[in-house]
Amino acid sequence: QVRLVESGGGLVQAGGSLRLSCAASGRTFSINTIRWFRQAPGKEREFVAAVSDTGSTTTYADSVKGRFAISRGDVENLAYLQMNNLKLEDTAVYYCAVRSATMDDYWGQGTQVTVSS
């Protein structure tokens, strides 16, 4: 079994920063891509950022470019999402999604990020 757990969310004022972590447990597997998504109440899930297994390639949604940074971790903490200059519209549940080399997708339960004025 594979289990992913996101952590690092919380309540922060606009302009503040948070760093999210994506931890893995269970059986090991080869990774293709790690992505972060978010979903705000009443809205569709949206893509936030992605990083390749080597960490050499990153991709960001336009809404977070210049503010967020995704990075590759290790076998336990697979990836991080550094979020700076947070805005009210960043409020959402953030999910880590890992795609294995065999194209299986694994999702965590999400961590709540709330940005206040």
C-alpha positions in Angstrom: 0.0 0.0 0.0 1.0 3.6 -0.6 -0.1 6.4 1.6 0.5 10.1 1.1 0.1 12.7 3.8 0.2 16.4 3.3 1.2 18.7 6.1 2.2 22.3 6.8 -1.1 24.0 6.2 -2.7 26.4 8.6 -4.0 29.9 9.1 -1.8 32.7 7.8 -2.3 36.4 7.1 -2.1 37.7 3.6 1.5 38.3 2.6 2.8 35.5 4.8 4.4 32.2 3.9 3.8 28.5 4.5 5.7 25.4 3.4 3.7 22.2 2.6 5.2 18.8 2.7 4.1 15.6 1.0 5.1 12.5 3.0 4.9 8.9 1.8 4.7 5.6 3.6 4.1 2.0 2.6 5.6 0.3 -0.4 8.2 2.0 -2.4 7.8 2.8 -6.1 9.4 4.7 -8.8 8.2 8.3 -9.4 7.4 9.9 -12.6 6.0 13.3 -11.5 4.8 15.0 -8.3 2.1 17.6 -8.5 0.3 19.9 -6.1 -3.4 20.7 -6.7 -5.8 22.8 -4.7 -9.5 23.1 -4.3 -11.4 26.0 -2.8 -15.0 25.7 -1.5 -17.4 25.8 -4.4 -14.6 25.7 -7.0 -13.1 23.1 -9.2 -9.8 21.4 -8.4 -7.0 23.3 -10.0 -3.4 22.5 -10.8 -0.8 24.4 -8.8 2.7 23.0 -9.5 4.6 20.0 -10.7 8.1 18.7 -10.4 9.9 15.8 -12.2 11.5 13.0 -10.3 14.9 14.4 -10.7 13.7 17.9 -9.7 15.2 19.4 -12.8 11.9 20.4 -14.4 9.1 22.4 -12.7 5.8 23.8 -13.9 3.5 26.3 -12.3 0.1 27.7 -12.7 0.0 31.3 -13.8 -1.7 32.3 -10.6 1.2 31.2 -8.4 4.2 32.0 -10.6 6.8 34.0 -8.8 5.2 33.2 -5.4 5.3 29.4 -5.0 8.1 27.0 -5.5 7.9 23.3 -5.7 10.9 21.1 -4.8 11.8 17.5 -4.8 12.5 15.8 -1.4 13.6 12.3 -0.5 12.1 8.9 -0.1 10.0 9.9 2.9 9.1 13.5 2.2 8.6 13.4 -1.6 8.1 17.0 -2.3 7.6 20.5 -0.8 5.6 23.5 -1.8 7.0 26.8 -0.6 4.3 29.4 -0.7 5.2 33.0 -0.3 3.3 36.3 -0.5 0.1 34.4 0.1 -3.2 35.9 -1.1 -6.8 35.5 0.0 -7.5 33.6 -3.2 -4.9 31.0 -2.2 -7.2 29.7 0.5 -8.0 26.0 -0.4 -7.3 22.4 0.5 -4.0 21.5 -1.0 -3.4 18.0 -2.3 -0.2 16.1 -3.2 -0.5 13.8 -6.2 2.2 11.4 -7.2 2.3 9.6 -10.5 4.4 6.5 -10.5 6.6 5.3 -13.3 3.9 2.8 -14.2 1.4 5.7 -14.4 -0.5 4.9 -11.2 -1.7 8.0 -9.3 -1.7 8.4 -5.6 -3.4 11.2 -3.7 -3.2 12.4 -0.1 -6.1 13.6 2.0 -5.1 17.2 1.7 -4.1 20.0 4.1 -6.1 23.2 4.7 -4.5 26.5 3.9 -6.4 29.6 5.0 -5.3 33.1 4.2 -6.8 35.9 6.2 -6.9 39.6 5.6 
